Amino acid sequence: MSWNVFVIGLDALSQRLLPQLRHADDYAFYGLLSLDEVVRARQYPFNRLVQDALVQLERFPGSVDAIVGYWDFPTSALLPVLRRHLGLPGPSLEAVLKCEHKVWSRLEQLRSVPECIPAFQAVDPFDERAVDSIRIDYPFWIKPVKAHSSHLGFHVADAVQLREVLPQIRAGIGRFGRPFDEVMAQAELPEEVAAVTGHHCIAESIISHGRQCTLEGYVQHGMVHLTGVVDSVRDHRYRSVLMRYEYPSMLPAAVQQRMFDATRRFIEWIGYDDAPFNIEFYHDPEQDRIWLLEINARVSRSHAAIFQLVDGAPHFQVMVDVALGVAPRMPHREGLYAVAAKQMLRVFEDGIVRRVPTVEEVRLVEQTFPGTQVEINVDEGMRLSDMRHQDAFSWELATLFVGAESHDELLARIALCREMLPFDIEPLVVNSSA
């Protein structure tokens, strides 16, 4: 007999990876809500998504044994709400919001791991006095309390620049702000948090010095466990642009342990239980200080294939087993390679896509380097600036999951794969005539 596991926004990558779980015959996977509804949509009507999901689950003829997901909002908030409706184990909505609501999370971090937290404050972008309300020093980051993929996130150097970006924030913040307010209406909020709606921002001091990494872990029966540590490599010109994830981390073991100790303190403080998480840190080697960037109440989809390449199974294993109440059967260092990466193939100029790699070219890359997976994110004829969920400086043409026996070999293999996956982007012609 197999468990029936529903996956919110089931996509092609997970359809390839989920059969690679250990004891795969123990699970039967079903999609819950479509990718177009929870990822690609222009709007996310949260309450309607909940009702649509519940109708789909009620029509299922068998038992609903677990509901899982790896996408950011709204998936991250749908999980606790749907599990609560069905009586399935998992963290409370309030515990999830203490991770996902950027201001609430910082307030709880300040109480549990204050040495890791930058100066921050809530900002109402619709307040005419917003610029004058800033109490922290420039420069800083400003971003909505709920968004992802650097959506409406800005590095602000001074008050002049803040005045320039506030209209952009006001124009776009409702896309996530409106559904996030629907989520918050279902939770018990302290007074200091209730006043900070989905249409607010957080301003934070700059902490992006040194090396960035993500701890992937889970909590089960109140015990916090570490699955692995993944390094984040950013562009040398634009520090907000992520170029590559590398696993396992090359940070010193003692630094990784300090990060895990801070993670455990925060997780236990907020009462988060029976679910996976990922938490991002920076290590400043000059001061030997760790900074907590953010925490997500889910596994990172971006890391699944590189865990597969190094450990022998995607860390979806942890996501699924914890949701079922089973001790995770995640292997360790049983994969094809010693190291692996997710490389984002980016360009930094807008243009029209005239050519993408052919099916045969993609297949050749995947056959040349066993275990490699390629995801093409663009289609011929599309304009790059029409893409959603992109950062402010670049466009992600494709992603490459690849492994090797050493870090140097990994970088060389990535460069070769780039050559084997040709794109043709026609630059936009700027009409300068009067």
C-alpha positions as CSV (number, residue, x, y, z in Angstrom):
1,M,0.0,0.0,0.0
2,S,1.4,3.5,-0.9
3,W,0.8,6.9,0.7
4,N,-1.1,9.5,-1.3
5,V,1.0,12.7,-1.4
6,F,-0.4,15.8,-3.0
7,V,2.2,18.3,-4.4
8,I,1.1,21.9,-4.8
9,G,2.2,23.2,-8.3
10,L,3.7,19.9,-9.4
11,D,6.2,20.7,-12.2
12,A,8.4,18.9,-14.7
13,L,11.5,19.0,-12.6
14,S,9.8,17.3,-9.6
15,Q,8.1,14.8,-11.9
16,R,11.7,13.8,-12.8
17,L,13.0,13.9,-9.3
18,L,10.3,12.4,-7.1
19,P,10.7,8.9,-8.6
20,Q,14.3,9.1,-7.4
21,L,13.3,9.1,-3.8
22,R,14.4,6.2,-1.7
23,H,11.5,3.7,-1.3
24,A,9.7,5.4,-4.2
25,D,7.2,2.6,-4.4
26,D,5.9,3.8,-1.0
27,Y,4.4,7.0,-2.5
28,A,1.8,7.9,-5.1
29,F,2.1,11.6,-6.1
30,Y,-0.7,13.8,-7.3
31,G,-0.7,17.5,-8.4
32,L,-2.7,19.9,-6.3
33,L,-3.5,23.2,-8.0
34,S,-1.7,24.0,-11.3
35,L,1.6,25.7,-11.9
36,D,-0.3,28.4,-13.7
37,E,-2.3,29.1,-10.5
38,V,0.4,29.1,-7.9
39,V,3.5,30.3,-9.7
40,R,2.8,31.8,-13.1
41,A,-0.4,33.7,-12.3
42,R,-0.6,37.5,-12.4
43,Q,-2.7,37.4,-9.3
44,Y,-3.0,35.0,-6.4
45,P,-6.5,35.1,-4.9
46,F,-5.6,33.2,-1.8
47,N,-9.0,32.3,-0.4
48,R,-10.2,31.1,-3.7
49,L,-7.1,28.9,-4.1
50,V,-7.8,27.4,-0.7
51,Q,-11.4,26.5,-1.7
52,D,-10.3,25.2,-5.1
53,A,-7.7,22.9,-3.4
54,L,-10.2,21.7,-0.8
55,V,-12.7,20.8,-3.5
56,Q,-10.1,18.9,-5.4
57,L,-9.0,17.0,-2.3
58,E,-12.6,16.2,-1.3
59,R,-13.2,14.6,-4.8
60,F,-10.2,12.3,-4.4
61,P,-11.5,8.8,-3.8
62,G,-8.6,7.7,-1.6
63,S,-7.0,9.0,1.6
64,V,-5.1,12.3,1.6
65,D,-2.0,11.3,3.5
66,A,0.2,14.4,3.0
67,I,0.3,17.8,1.3
68,V,3.7,19.2,0.3
69,G,5.2,22.0,-1.7
70,Y,8.4,23.7,-2.5
71,W,7.4,27.0,-4.1
72,D,7.4,30.4,-2.3
73,F,4.2,32.3,-1.6
74,P,1.4,31.5,-2.0
75,T,2.4,27.8,-1.7
76,S,4.2,28.4,1.5
77,A,1.1,29.8,3.1
78,L,-1.3,27.3,1.5
79,L,0.4,24.4,3.2
80,P,-0.5,25.2,6.8
81,V,-4.0,26.4,5.9
82,L,-4.8,23.2,3.9
83,R,-3.2,20.9,6.5
84,R,-5.2,22.5,9.2
85,H,-8.5,21.9,7.3
86,L,-7.6,18.2,6.8
87,G,-6.1,17.6,10.3
88,L,-2.7,16.8,8.9
89,P,0.5,17.4,10.9
90,G,2.6,20.4,10.3
91,P,3.5,23.8,11.7
92,S,0.8,26.3,12.7
93,L,0.0,29.2,10.3
94,E,1.5,31.6,12.9
95,A,4.8,29.7,13.0
96,V,5.0,29.8,9.2
97,L,4.3,33.5,9.2
98,K,7.0,34.1,11.7
99,C,9.3,32.8,8.9
100,E,7.6,34.3,5.9
101,H,6.5,37.8,7.1
102,K,9.8,39.7,6.9
103,V,9.0,42.1,9.7
104,W,7.5,39.6,12.1
105,S,10.4,37.2,11.4
106,R,12.9,39.9,12.2
107,L,11.1,40.7,15.5
108,E,11.2,37.1,16.5
109,Q,14.9,36.8,15.4
110,L,15.7,39.8,17.5
111,R,14.4,38.0,20.5
112,S,16.1,34.7,19.9
113,V,19.3,35.3,17.9
114,P,19.9,39.1,18.3
115,E,23.6,38.9,17.5
116,C,22.8,37.8,13.9
117,I,20.3,40.5,13.1
118,P,20.8,43.8,11.2
119,A,19.1,47.1,12.0
120,F,15.6,47.1,10.4
121,Q,12.3,48.8,10.5
122,A,8.8,48.6,8.9
123,V,8.1,51.2,6.2
124,D,4.7,52.1,4.8
125,P,5.4,53.0,1.1
126,F,2.0,54.8,0.9
127,D,2.8,57.2,3.7
128,E,3.7,60.6,2.5
129,R,6.2,60.8,5.3
130,A,7.9,57.5,4.5
131,V,11.2,59.0,3.6
132,D,11.3,61.1,6.8
133,S,10.4,58.1,8.9
134,I,13.6,56.2,8.2
135,R,15.6,55.7,11.4
136,I,18.4,53.4,10.1
137,D,21.5,54.6,8.2
138,Y,21.8,54.7,4.5
139,P,22.6,52.6,2.4
140,F,20.0,49.9,3.1
141,W,17.8,47.4,1.3
142,I,14.0,48.0,1.0
143,K,11.7,45.2,0.0
144,P,8.0,44.2,0.6
145,V,7.3,42.1,3.7
146,K,6.2,39.4,1.3
147,A,7.7,38.8,-2.2
148,H,10.3,36.6,-3.7
149,S,13.0,36.5,-6.5
150,S,14.1,40.1,-5.5
151,H,10.6,41.4,-6.6
152,L,10.5,45.1,-5.8
153,G,13.7,44.9,-3.7
154,F,16.0,47.9,-4.0
155,H,19.4,48.9,-2.7
156,V,18.9,52.5,-1.6
157,A,21.9,54.8,-1.3
158,D,20.1,58.0,0.0
159,A,16.8,59.8,0.4
160,V,16.7,60.9,-3.2
161,Q,16.9,57.3,-4.4
162,L,14.3,56.2,-1.9
163,R,11.9,58.8,-3.3
164,E,12.6,57.4,-6.8
165,V,11.8,53.8,-5.9
166,L,8.7,54.3,-3.7
167,P,6.3,54.9,-6.7
168,Q,7.5,51.6,-8.2
169,I,6.9,49.8,-5.0
170,R,3.4,51.3,-4.6
171,A,2.5,50.3,-8.1
172,G,3.5,46.7,-7.8
173,I,3.3,45.7,-4.1
174,G,-0.4,44.6,-4.3
175,R,0.4,41.5,-6.4
176,F,1.7,39.7,-3.3
177,G,0.3,42.2,-0.7
178,R,-3.4,41.6,-1.3
179,P,-3.2,37.7,-1.0
180,F,-0.8,38.0,1.9
181,D,-3.4,40.2,3.7
182,E,-5.9,37.4,3.2
183,V,-3.5,35.0,4.8
184,M,-2.8,37.3,7.8
185,A,-6.6,37.6,8.4
186,Q,-6.6,33.9,9.2
187,A,-3.9,34.1,11.9
188,E,-3.7,35.3,15.4
189,L,-1.3,38.3,15.2
190,P,0.3,40.4,18.0
191,E,-0.6,44.1,17.8
192,E,2.9,45.1,16.6
193,V,2.5,42.8,13.6
194,A,-1.1,43.3,12.8
195,A,-0.3,46.9,12.0
196,V,2.3,45.8,9.3
197,T,0.2,44.6,6.4
198,G,1.1,42.9,3.1
199,H,1.4,46.4,1.6
200,H,4.2,47.4,3.9
201,C,8.0,47.1,3.3
202,I,11.0,46.3,5.5
203,A,14.1,48.4,5.4
204,E,17.3,46.6,6.5
205,S,21.0,47.5,6.9
206,I,23.3,45.9,4.4
207,I,24.7,42.6,5.6
208,S,25.7,41.1,2.2
209,H,29.4,41.0,2.9
210,G,31.5,37.8,2.7
211,R,30.1,34.4,1.8
212,Q,26.4,33.4,1.6
213,C,25.0,30.0,2.2
214,T,21.7,28.2,2.9
215,L,21.1,25.6,5.6
216,E,18.5,23.0,4.5
217,G,16.9,21.2,7.4
218,Y,13.7,20.0,9.1
219,V,12.0,19.7,12.4
220,Q,10.3,16.5,13.6
221,H,8.8,16.0,17.0
222,G,10.5,19.2,18.2
223,M,14.0,18.2,17.1
224,V,15.8,20.3,14.6
225,H,17.9,18.5,12.0
226,L,20.4,19.6,9.4
227,T,20.1,18.1,5.9
228,G,22.9,20.0,4.2
229,V,24.6,23.4,3.6
230,V,24.6,25.0,0.1
231,D,26.8,27.9,-0.9
232,S,25.3,30.9,-3.0
233,V,27.6,32.5,-5.5
234,R,26.6,36.0,-6.6
235,D,27.6,38.2,-9.6
236,H,30.7,40.3,-8.9
237,R,29.1,43.4,-10.4
238,Y,25.5,43.1,-9.1
239,R,25.6,41.6,-5.6
240,S,21.8,40.9,-5.6
241,V,22.1,38.7,-8.7
242,L,22.5,35.0,-7.9
243,M,24.6,33.1,-10.4
244,R,25.1,29.7,-8.9
245,Y,24.3,27.3,-5.9
246,E,27.1,24.9,-5.0
247,Y,26.8,21.8,-2.7
248,P,28.3,20.9,-0.3
249,S,29.4,24.2,1.2
250,M,33.0,25.1,1.4
251,L,32.6,27.2,4.5
252,P,34.6,26.0,7.5
253,A,32.9,23.4,9.6
254,A,33.0,25.6,12.7
255,V,31.2,28.4,10.9
256,Q,28.5,26.0,9.6
257,Q,28.0,24.8,13.2
258,R,27.5,28.3,14.5
259,M,24.9,28.9,11.8
260,F,23.1,25.7,12.8
261,D,23.2,26.6,16.5
262,A,21.5,30.0,15.6
263,T,19.0,28.2,13.4
264,R,18.0,25.8,16.2
265,R,17.5,28.6,18.7
266,F,15.2,30.5,16.3
267,I,13.2,27.5,15.2
268,E,12.6,26.3,18.7
269,W,11.7,29.9,19.8
270,I,8.9,30.2,17.2
271,G,7.6,26.7,17.8
272,Y,8.0,25.6,14.2
273,D,7.6,21.8,14.0
274,D,7.0,18.8,11.7
275,A,8.1,20.5,8.5
276,P,11.3,21.3,6.5
277,F,12.9,24.8,6.2
278,N,15.7,26.6,4.6
279,I,17.6,29.5,6.2
280,E,20.1,31.9,4.6
281,F,23.1,33.3,6.3
282,Y,26.1,35.5,5.4
283,H,29.5,35.0,7.0
284,D,31.7,38.1,7.2
285,P,35.2,36.7,7.5
286,E,36.8,40.0,8.4
287,Q,34.7,40.2,11.6
288,D,34.1,36.5,11.8
289,R,30.4,37.3,12.2
290,I,27.3,35.5,10.9
291,W,24.3,37.4,9.7
292,L,20.8,35.8,9.3
293,L,19.3,36.9,5.9
294,E,16.0,35.1,5.8
295,I,14.2,31.9,6.5
296,N,11.7,30.0,4.3
297,A,9.1,27.5,5.6
298,R,9.8,25.0,2.9
299,V,12.6,23.2,1.1
300,S,14.3,25.0,-1.8
301,R,13.3,23.6,-5.2
302,S,16.6,25.0,-6.5
303,H,18.6,22.6,-4.3
304,A,16.7,19.4,-5.0
305,A,18.7,18.2,-8.0
306,I,22.1,19.0,-6.6
307,F,21.3,17.0,-3.5
308,Q,20.4,14.2,-5.9
309,L,23.8,14.5,-7.6
310,V,25.8,14.4,-4.4
311,D,23.7,12.5,-1.8
312,G,21.8,10.1,-4.0
313,A,18.3,11.5,-3.6
314,P,16.7,14.9,-3.9
315,H,16.0,16.4,-0.5
316,F,12.3,16.2,-1.5
317,Q,12.8,13.0,0.5
318,V,12.9,15.0,3.7
319,M,9.9,17.1,2.6
320,V,7.7,14.0,1.9
321,D,8.7,11.8,4.8
322,V,8.3,14.6,7.4
323,A,4.9,15.4,6.1
324,L,4.0,11.7,6.5
325,G,5.4,11.5,10.0
326,V,8.1,9.2,8.9
327,A,11.8,9.6,10.0
328,P,13.4,10.9,6.8
329,R,15.2,8.3,4.7
330,M,17.6,10.7,3.1
331,P,20.9,9.2,2.0
332,H,24.2,11.0,2.5
333,R,27.1,11.2,0.0
334,E,25.8,8.3,-2.1
335,G,25.3,10.2,-5.3
336,L,27.3,10.2,-8.6
337,Y,29.6,13.2,-7.7
338,A,31.5,14.8,-4.9
339,V,30.2,18.3,-5.7
340,A,27.3,19.8,-7.7
341,A,25.9,23.1,-8.8
342,K,22.8,24.8,-10.0
343,Q,24.1,27.3,-12.5
344,M,21.8,30.1,-13.8
345,L,22.5,31.0,-17.4
346,R,21.9,34.8,-17.4
347,V,22.2,37.8,-19.6
348,F,22.3,41.4,-18.5
349,E,20.8,43.2,-21.5
350,D,17.2,43.1,-22.6
351,G,16.4,41.7,-26.0
352,I,14.3,39.4,-28.2
353,V,15.0,35.7,-28.0
354,R,15.7,34.5,-31.6
355,R,17.1,31.1,-30.8
356,V,17.1,28.6,-27.9
357,P,19.0,25.3,-27.6
358,T,17.3,22.5,-29.5
359,V,15.9,19.4,-27.9
360,E,18.9,17.5,-29.4
361,E,21.4,20.0,-28.0
362,V,19.9,19.7,-24.5
363,R,19.9,15.9,-24.8
364,L,23.5,15.9,-25.8
365,V,24.5,17.9,-22.7
366,E,22.5,15.6,-20.4
367,Q,24.0,12.5,-22.0
368,T,27.5,13.8,-22.0
369,F,27.5,14.4,-18.3
370,P,25.3,11.8,-16.6
371,G,22.9,13.2,-14.1
372,T,22.9,16.6,-15.6
373,Q,19.5,18.4,-16.1
374,V,18.8,21.5,-18.2
375,E,15.8,23.7,-17.9
376,I,15.1,26.3,-20.6
377,N,13.2,29.3,-19.3
378,V,12.6,31.2,-22.5
379,D,10.9,30.7,-25.9
380,E,11.8,32.0,-29.3
381,G,10.1,35.3,-30.0
382,M,9.7,36.5,-26.4
383,R,11.1,39.7,-25.0
384,L,13.2,39.2,-21.9
385,S,11.7,42.1,-20.0
386,D,8.3,40.4,-20.2
387,M,9.6,37.5,-18.0
388,R,8.2,37.4,-14.5
389,H,10.1,36.8,-11.2
390,Q,13.3,38.2,-12.5
391,D,15.8,40.4,-10.5
392,A,16.4,44.0,-11.4
393,F,19.5,43.5,-13.4
394,S,19.3,40.3,-15.4
395,W,17.2,37.6,-17.1
396,E,17.6,33.9,-16.5
397,L,17.6,32.1,-19.8
398,A,18.1,28.6,-18.4
399,T,19.2,26.6,-15.4
400,L,21.8,23.9,-15.4
401,F,22.1,21.2,-12.7
402,V,25.5,19.5,-13.0
403,G,28.0,17.6,-10.9
404,A,31.8,16.8,-10.9
405,E,34.5,15.3,-8.8
406,S,36.1,18.6,-7.8
407,H,35.3,22.3,-7.6
408,D,37.7,23.1,-10.5
409,E,36.2,20.4,-12.6
410,L,32.7,21.6,-11.8
411,L,33.5,25.2,-13.1
412,A,35.1,23.8,-16.2
413,R,32.1,21.6,-16.9
414,I,29.7,24.5,-16.5
415,A,31.7,26.5,-19.0
416,L,31.6,23.7,-21.5
417,C,27.8,23.2,-21.0
418,R,27.4,26.9,-21.7
419,E,29.1,26.5,-25.1
420,M,26.9,23.4,-25.9
421,L,23.7,25.4,-25.2
422,P,23.7,28.3,-27.6
423,F,21.2,31.2,-27.3
424,D,20.7,34.0,-29.7
425,I,19.4,37.2,-28.1
426,E,18.7,40.1,-30.5
427,P,19.5,43.4,-28.7
428,L,16.7,46.0,-28.6
429,V,17.2,48.9,-31.0
430,V,16.7,52.2,-29.2
431,N,15.2,54.9,-31.4
432,S,17.2,58.0,-30.6
433,S,15.7,60.2,-33.3
434,A,13.8,63.3,-32.2
